[in-house]
Structures are given as C-alpha cells and as structure tokens.
Amino acid sequence: MKKALLTATLAAGLLPAAAPAVTYQQQPQYQRSTTHRVQRRVVYRRTKKKSLAIVAGSAATGASIGGLAGGGIGAGIGAIVGGASGFIYDRTTHKKVIIQ
C-alpha cells in the first residue's frame, strides 16, 4: 500500500523526485567566412546596321524639316545637320555597360 501511495504522489508531482541528470551541449561554433563579390561588367554594343539606321533616320528627319523651312538648300543643310547630330548621338550611346 505504501508503494502504491508513493507512486501515485510521485506521478501527481506532489513529492520532488530525483532530478534527471542535466547535460549541456556546446553551442555550435560558427566561423565567419569572407566572400568576395565579383562584379561582372557586361558591355552591350550596338550593331553597325542599327547605327546606320540611326544616322540615316536623323539625316532624313533633318532634311524633311529643312525642306519645309527653306526649300532645296534648306533640305541639304538639314540633312547634313541631322546626319551629324545622329552620328554624335550614336557614338556617345553605342556602348551600354551593365554591372552585375
């Protein structure tokens, strides 16, 4: 009877039982590693065909505006100015550098 009573009180948590053995685990040691980010430079170049289209389109636009403003001589001057400005635009924007 005493044994059953003792077992019931221990199960109910009324009497302190022997504490289980406490084991401590070590924290995992993390080592910082240095990583190097490599930056890639990607250069997109414009094709010669697209460059020619830009210059020709600018010359045609300049010629049409010059023709409306000043007739035949105005068309010639507009074509030269439009072609030159198209060439300058093309050469300044023909490389597109993207850093990834």
DOKE-766277 format. One record per residue: residue in one letter; residue number from 1; x, z, y of N, C-alpha, C in turn. Coordinates in pm, 1 decimal, m for minus. Layout:
BEGIN
+-----+-----+----------+----------+----------+----------+----------+----------+----------+----------+----------+
! res !   n !      n.X !      n.Z !      n.Y !     ca.X !     ca.Z !     ca.Y !      c.X !      c.Z !      c.Y !
+-----+-----+----------+----------+----------+----------+----------+----------+----------+----------+----------+
!   a ! NUM !        X !        Z !        Y !        X !        Z !        Y !        X !        Z !        Y !
...
+-----+-----+----------+----------+----------+----------+----------+----------+----------+----------+----------+
//
This chain:
BEGIN
+-----+-----+----------+----------+----------+----------+----------+----------+----------+----------+----------+
! res !   n !      n.X !      n.Z !      n.Y !     ca.X !     ca.Z !     ca.Y !      c.X !      c.Z !      c.Y !
+-----+-----+----------+----------+----------+----------+----------+----------+----------+----------+----------+
!   m !   1 !     81.6 !      0.0 !   m117.9 !      0.0 !      0.0 !      0.0 !     87.0 !      0.0 !    125.7 !
!   k !   2 !    192.0 !     77.2 !    123.0 !    280.3 !     81.0 !    238.0 !    342.6 !    m57.0 !    261.8 !
!   k !   3 !    376.3 !   m123.5 !    153.0 !    440.6 !   m253.7 !    165.4 !    344.5 !   m355.2 !    226.5 !
!   a !   4 !    217.6 !   m350.6 !    187.5 !    119.1 !   m443.5 !    242.5 !     93.3 !   m412.5 !    389.3 !
!   l !   5 !     89.9 !   m283.6 !    423.8 !     68.2 !   m245.0 !    561.7 !    186.0 !   m285.7 !    649.4 !
!   l !   6 !    305.8 !   m269.3 !    598.2 !    425.5 !   m308.5 !    672.4 !    430.5 !   m460.1 !    691.4 !
!   t !   7 !    393.4 !   m533.2 !    590.1 !    392.8 !   m678.6 !    600.2 !    288.7 !   m725.5 !    701.3 !
!   a !   8 !    174.7 !   m662.1 !    704.8 !     68.6 !   m700.7 !    797.8 !    108.9 !   m670.6 !    942.0 !
!   t !   9 !    173.2 !   m557.0 !    964.3 !    212.9 !   m522.7 !   1101.0 !    327.1 !   m611.9 !   1149.1 !
!   l !  10 !    416.8 !   m648.4 !   1059.6 !    524.6 !   m739.8 !   1098.4 !    469.0 !   m878.2 !   1129.0 !
!   a !  11 !    370.9 !   m921.0 !   1050.2 !    310.7 !  m1052.2 !   1072.6 !    233.2 !  m1053.5 !   1203.5 !
!   a !  12 !    172.0 !   m944.3 !   1238.9 !     95.9 !   m937.7 !   1362.9 !    187.9 !   m922.7 !   1482.8 !
!   g !  13 !    312.6 !   m886.4 !   1459.5 !    407.8 !   m873.4 !   1569.0 !    404.7 !   m738.1 !   1635.0 !
!   l !  14 !    350.6 !   m638.2 !   1566.8 !    342.2 !   m506.3 !   1626.6 !    474.7 !   m431.4 !   1618.0 !
!   l !  15 !    548.8 !   m452.7 !   1512.5 !    678.4 !   m387.8 !   1498.8 !    788.0 !   m492.2 !   1520.7 !
!   p !  16 !    892.2 !   m453.1 !   1586.7 !   1000.1 !   m550.6 !   1606.4 !   1072.1 !   m573.8 !   1474.3 !
!   a !  17 !   1085.4 !   m699.5 !   1441.0 !   1157.3 !   m735.1 !   1318.6 !   1301.7 !   m763.1 !   1356.0 !
!   a !  18 !   1379.6 !   m784.8 !   1256.8 !   1519.9 !   m815.3 !   1282.1 !   1527.5 !   m948.5 !   1355.6 !
!   a !  19 !   1602.8 !   m949.9 !   1462.3 !   1614.1 !  m1071.7 !   1543.6 !   1691.1 !  m1177.3 !   1465.2 !
!   p !  20 !   1643.7 !  m1299.0 !   1470.3 !   1717.5 !  m1403.1 !   1398.9 !   1852.6 !  m1426.0 !   1465.6 !
!   a !  21 !   1943.3 !  m1470.5 !   1387.9 !   2078.4 !  m1494.1 !   1439.1 !   2072.9 !  m1606.3 !   1542.9 !
!   v !  22 !   2130.3 !  m1581.4 !   1658.2 !   2129.7 !  m1679.6 !   1766.6 !   2256.3 !  m1761.7 !   1757.1 !
!   t !  23 !   2237.2 !  m1890.9 !   1754.7 !   2354.3 !  m1979.6 !   1753.9 !   2350.1 !  m2062.8 !   1880.7 !
!   y !  24 !   2461.2 !  m2074.1 !   1942.9 !   2471.5 !  m2151.2 !   2064.6 !   2543.4 !  m2282.2 !   2034.7 !
!   q !  25 !   2487.9 !  m2388.7 !   2087.8 !   2553.4 !  m2517.9 !   2073.8 !   2622.4 !  m2550.1 !   2204.8 !
!   q !  26 !   2734.1 !  m2613.9 !   2193.1 !   2805.2 !  m2652.5 !   2313.7 !   2736.0 !  m2772.0 !   2377.8 !
!   q !  27 !   2738.3 !  m2772.2 !   2508.7 !   2683.9 !  m2886.7 !   2580.1 !   2774.5 !  m3006.5 !   2554.5 !
!   p !  28 !   2714.8 !  m3122.9 !   2537.7 !   2799.8 !  m3240.4 !   2519.4 !   2879.0 !  m3268.8 !   2647.7 !
!   q !  29 !   3002.8 !  m3299.2 !   2632.1 !   3089.4 !  m3326.5 !   2745.4 !   3082.4 !  m3475.3 !   2778.0 !
!   y !  30 !   3040.1 !  m3504.0 !   2897.8 !   3031.3 !  m3642.8 !   2940.8 !   3151.9 !  m3674.5 !   3026.7 !
!   q !  31 !   3206.8 !  m3787.9 !   3003.4 !   3322.8 !  m3829.0 !   3080.3 !   3281.6 !  m3944.0 !   3170.8 !
!   r !  32 !   3311.9 !  m3929.9 !   3295.9 !   3277.5 !  m4036.9 !   3389.1 !   3372.8 !  m4153.0 !   3368.5 !
!   s !  33 !   3313.3 !  m4266.2 !   3355.2 !   3397.5 !  m4384.4 !   3342.1 !   3380.7 !  m4469.5 !   3466.6 !
!   t !  34 !   3485.4 !  m4529.7 !   3504.7 !   3477.9 !  m4615.4 !   3622.4 !   3451.2 !  m4757.6 !   3577.2 !
!   t !  35 !   3352.7 !  m4815.3 !   3638.4 !   3322.5 !  m4954.3 !   3607.2 !   3346.8 !  m5036.5 !   3732.3 !
!   h !  36 !   3399.2 !  m5151.4 !   3711.4 !   3427.1 !  m5241.2 !   3822.5 !   3320.8 !  m5348.3 !   3824.8 !
!   r !  37 !   3257.8 !  m5361.2 !   3937.4 !   3161.6 !  m5469.0 !   3952.6 !   3236.7 !  m5593.4 !   3995.6 !
!   v !  38 !   3214.9 !  m5695.4 !   3922.5 !   3279.7 !  m5820.5 !   3955.0 !   3180.2 !  m5905.7 !   4032.7 !
!   q !  39 !   3219.2 !  m5941.6 !   4151.3 !   3131.8 !  m6024.9 !   4232.2 !   3168.8 !  m6170.7 !   4208.7 !
!   r !  40 !   3067.8 !  m6245.1 !   4169.6 !   3089.2 !  m6387.5 !   4147.8 !   3043.6 !  m6463.0 !   4270.5 !
!   r !  41 !   3125.1 !  m6555.5 !   4311.4 !   3087.5 !  m6642.4 !   4421.9 !   3048.2 !  m6776.4 !   4364.3 !
!   v !  42 !   2924.8 !  m6812.9 !   4386.3 !   2874.9 !  m6941.3 !   4338.4 !   2856.3 !  m7029.9 !   4460.4 !
!   v !  43 !   2914.2 !  m7148.2 !   4455.3 !   2905.9 !  m7240.5 !   4567.6 !   2820.6 !  m7359.1 !   4524.3 !
!   y !  44 !   2709.0 !  m7374.8 !   4593.6 !   2623.2 !  m7490.3 !   4569.4 !   2658.9 !  m7596.4 !   4671.9 !
!   r !  45 !   2694.8 !  m7711.5 !   4624.9 !   2732.3 !  m7820.4 !   4714.1 !   2623.9 !  m7926.0 !   4715.4 !
!   r !  46 !   2610.5 !  m7990.2 !   4830.3 !   2511.5 !  m8096.0 !   4845.4 !   2570.9 !  m8226.1 !   4793.6 !
!   t !  47 !   2489.8 !  m8304.5 !   4726.2 !   2538.7 !  m8432.1 !   4673.9 !   2555.0 !  m8532.0 !   4787.8 !
!   k !  48 !   2633.7 !  m8635.9 !   4762.5 !   2657.5 !  m8739.5 !   4863.9 !   2528.3 !  m8815.4 !   4895.8 !
!   k !  49 !   2444.9 !  m8828.9 !   4795.7 !   2319.3 !  m8900.5 !   4815.8 !   2228.1 !  m8824.2 !   4912.8 !
!   k !  50 !   2222.4 !  m8692.4 !   4896.8 !   2140.3 !  m8612.5 !   4987.4 !   2200.7 !  m8608.0 !   5127.3 !
!   s !  51 !   2334.1 !  m8603.7 !   5135.5 !   2399.3 !  m8605.8 !   5266.1 !   2369.0 !  m8735.7 !   5338.7 !
!   l !  52 !   2374.2 !  m8846.9 !   5265.3 !   2344.0 !  m8976.4 !   5325.2 !   2198.6 !  m8981.8 !   5371.4 !
!   a !  53 !   2109.6 !  m8922.4 !   5295.1 !   1968.3 !  m8920.7 !   5333.8 !   1946.5 !  m8840.4 !   5461.8 !
!   i !  54 !   2019.7 !  m8730.9 !   5477.5 !   2006.8 !  m8650.0 !   5599.1 !   2054.7 !  m8727.4 !   5721.2 !
!   v !  55 !   2172.4 !  m8790.0 !   5709.3 !   2228.3 !  m8863.2 !   5823.0 !   2140.7 !  m8983.2 !   5856.9 !
!   a !  56 !   2096.6 !  m9057.4 !   5756.3 !   2013.0 !  m9175.5 !   5781.0 !   1877.4 !  m9136.4 !   5839.1 !
!   g !  57 !   1820.4 !  m9028.6 !   5790.3 !   1692.4 !  m8982.4 !   5843.2 !   1703.3 !  m8938.2 !   5987.9 !
!   s !  58 !   1814.0 !  m8871.5 !   6020.8 !   1834.3 !  m8829.2 !   6159.3 !   1855.4 !  m8949.6 !   6250.3 !
!   a !  59 !   1929.6 !  m9049.4 !   6202.0 !   1952.4 !  m9170.2 !   6282.0 !   1821.5 !  m9246.0 !   6303.6 !
!   a !  60 !   1740.0 !  m9256.1 !   6201.6 !   1611.8 !  m9326.4 !   6214.4 !   1518.6 !  m9253.1 !   6310.1 !
!   t !  61 !   1518.3 !  m9121.7 !   6301.8 !   1434.8 !  m9044.1 !   6393.1 !   1482.9 !  m9059.9 !   6537.0 !
!   g !  62 !   1615.2 !  m9054.2 !   6555.2 !   1670.7 !  m9073.8 !   6689.9 !   1641.9 !  m9211.9 !   6743.6 !
!   a !  63 !   1648.9 !  m9313.4 !   6656.5 !   1620.7 !  m9449.8 !   6700.3 !   1474.8 !  m9465.7 !   6740.0 !
!   s !  64 !   1385.3 !  m9404.4 !   6663.9 !   1243.0 !  m9418.2 !   6697.6 !   1209.4 !  m9346.8 !   6828.3 !
!   i !  65 !   1267.4 !  m9231.1 !   6850.4 !   1242.9 !  m9159.2 !   6976.4 !   1306.6 !  m9234.3 !   7092.7 !
!   g !  66 !   1429.3 !  m9283.6 !   7071.2 !   1496.5 !  m9360.5 !   7176.7 !   1423.8 !  m9490.4 !   7205.7 !
!   g !  67 !   1368.0 !  m9556.0 !   7103.0 !   1292.4 !  m9678.9 !   7123.7 !   1166.9 !  m9654.3 !   7203.9 !
!   l !  68 !   1100.1 !  m9541.7 !   7179.2 !    980.1 !  m9509.5 !   7257.0 !   1015.6 !  m9477.8 !   7402.6 !
!   a !  69 !   1130.2 !  m9414.4 !   7421.3 !   1166.8 !  m9371.6 !   7556.1 !   1230.9 !  m9482.9 !   7637.7 !
!   g !  70 !   1318.5 !  m9564.5 !   7572.7 !   1393.5 !  m9658.6 !   7655.8 !   1401.9 !  m9799.3 !   7602.3 !
!   g !  71 !   1321.7 !  m9835.7 !   7509.1 !   1325.5 !  m9972.8 !   7457.0 !   1441.6 !  m9993.4 !   7359.5 !
!   g !  72 !   1497.3 ! m10115.9 !   7360.6 !   1601.6 ! m10152.5 !   7264.5 !   1731.4 ! m10077.9 !   7282.7 !
!   i !  73 !   1776.5 ! m10064.8 !   7407.1 !   1901.1 !  m9992.5 !   7432.3 !   1881.5 !  m9844.3 !   7400.7 !
!   g !  74 !   1767.2 !  m9790.5 !   7431.8 !   1737.1 !  m9650.1 !   7400.4 !   1734.0 !  m9625.4 !   7250.5 !
!   a !  75 !   1687.0 !  m9725.9 !   7175.6 !   1684.6 !  m9711.3 !   7029.7 !   1826.1 !  m9704.5 !   6974.0 !
!   g !  76 !   1915.8 !  m9787.6 !   7028.3 !   2055.7 !  m9785.1 !   6982.9 !   2122.7 !  m9653.7 !   7015.3 !
!   i !  77 !   2102.6 !  m9606.4 !   7136.5 !   2162.2 !  m9478.4 !   7176.3 !   2102.6 !  m9364.2 !   7094.1 !
!   g !  78 !   1970.5 !  m9369.2 !   7071.3 !   1904.7 !  m9265.2 !   6991.0 !   1954.0 !  m9264.9 !   6847.1 !
!   a !  79 !   1980.9 !  m9386.5 !   6791.9 !   2033.1 !  m9393.3 !   6654.9 !   2172.2 !  m9332.6 !   6646.2 !
!   i !  80 !   2255.8 !  m9359.6 !   6745.7 !   2392.4 !  m9303.4 !   6745.4 !   2387.8 !  m9151.8 !   6760.1 !
!   v !  81 !   2307.7 !  m9104.4 !   6854.1 !   2298.7 !  m8959.5 !   6876.4 !   2234.5 !  m8890.4 !   6756.4 !
!   g !  82 !   2128.0 !  m8949.8 !   6702.1 !   2062.6 !  m8890.1 !   6585.2 !   2152.7 !  m8889.1 !   6462.8 !
!   g !  83 !   2226.0 !  m8997.0 !   6441.5 !   2319.5 !  m9001.7 !   6328.0 !   2431.3 !  m8900.9 !   6342.6 !
!   a !  84 !   2483.4 !  m8887.4 !   6465.2 !   2591.1 !  m8790.5 !   6488.8 !   2541.1 !  m8647.7 !   6468.6 !
!   s !  85 !   2423.0 !  m8620.6 !   6520.1 !   2371.0 !  m8484.2 !   6503.5 !   2336.6 !  m8456.1 !   6356.8 !
!   g !  86 !   2286.8 !  m8556.8 !   6285.2 !   2261.0 !  m8539.7 !   6141.8 !   2388.8 !  m8516.6 !   6063.6 !
!   f !  87 !   2496.1 !  m8586.0 !   6102.1 !   2625.7 !  m8567.4 !   6035.9 !   2680.2 !  m8427.1 !   6060.9 !
!   i !  88 !   2669.0 !  m8379.8 !   6185.5 !   2716.8 !  m8244.8 !   6218.0 !   2636.8 !  m8140.2 !   6140.5 !
!   y !  89 !   2506.0 !  m8157.7 !   6134.2 !   2422.4 !  m8064.6 !   6058.3 !   2459.4 !  m8066.0 !   5910.6 !
!   d !  90 !   2481.3 !  m8184.8 !   5856.6 !   2513.1 !  m8197.3 !   5714.4 !   2645.1 !  m8130.0 !   5681.4 !
!   r !  91 !   2745.9 !  m8150.1 !   5763.2 !   2877.8 !  m8092.4 !   5733.9 !   2881.5 !  m7942.0 !   5752.7 !
!   t !  92 !   2800.2 !  m7889.6 !   5842.5 !   2801.3 !  m7744.1 !   5861.6 !   2720.0 !  m7671.0 !   5754.9 !
!   t !  93 !   2628.1 !  m7740.3 !   5689.4 !   2542.8 !  m7672.6 !   5591.0 !   2558.8 !  m7727.4 !   5449.8 !
!   h !  94 !   2665.8 !  m7801.9 !   5420.5 !   2674.7 !  m7866.0 !   5289.9 !   2718.2 !  m7771.9 !   5178.4 !
!   k !  95 !   2775.0 !  m7657.2 !   5210.7 !   2813.2 !  m7558.1 !   5108.9 !   2725.6 !  m7435.2 !   5125.6 !
!   k !  96 !   2668.2 !  m7390.4 !   5016.2 !   2588.2 !  m7268.8 !   5018.6 !   2654.2 !  m7170.9 !   4924.5 !
!   v !  97 !   2710.6 !  m7061.9 !   4979.9 !   2781.9 !  m6963.1 !   4899.8 !   2687.7 !  m6848.3 !   4869.7 !
!   i !  98 !   2673.7 !  m6817.7 !   4741.1 !   2588.4 !  m6708.1 !   4696.6 !   2676.1 !  m6610.6 !   4619.3 !
!   i !  99 !   2672.5 !  m6484.5 !   4658.3 !   2749.8 !  m6380.3 !   4589.2 !   2655.0 !  m6307.6 !   4496.0 !
!   q ! 100 !   2687.5 !  m6311.7 !   4367.9 !   2601.3 !  m6248.8 !   4266.1 !   2663.0 !  m6120.8 !   4218.7 !
+-----+-----+----------+----------+----------+----------+----------+----------+----------+----------+----------+
//
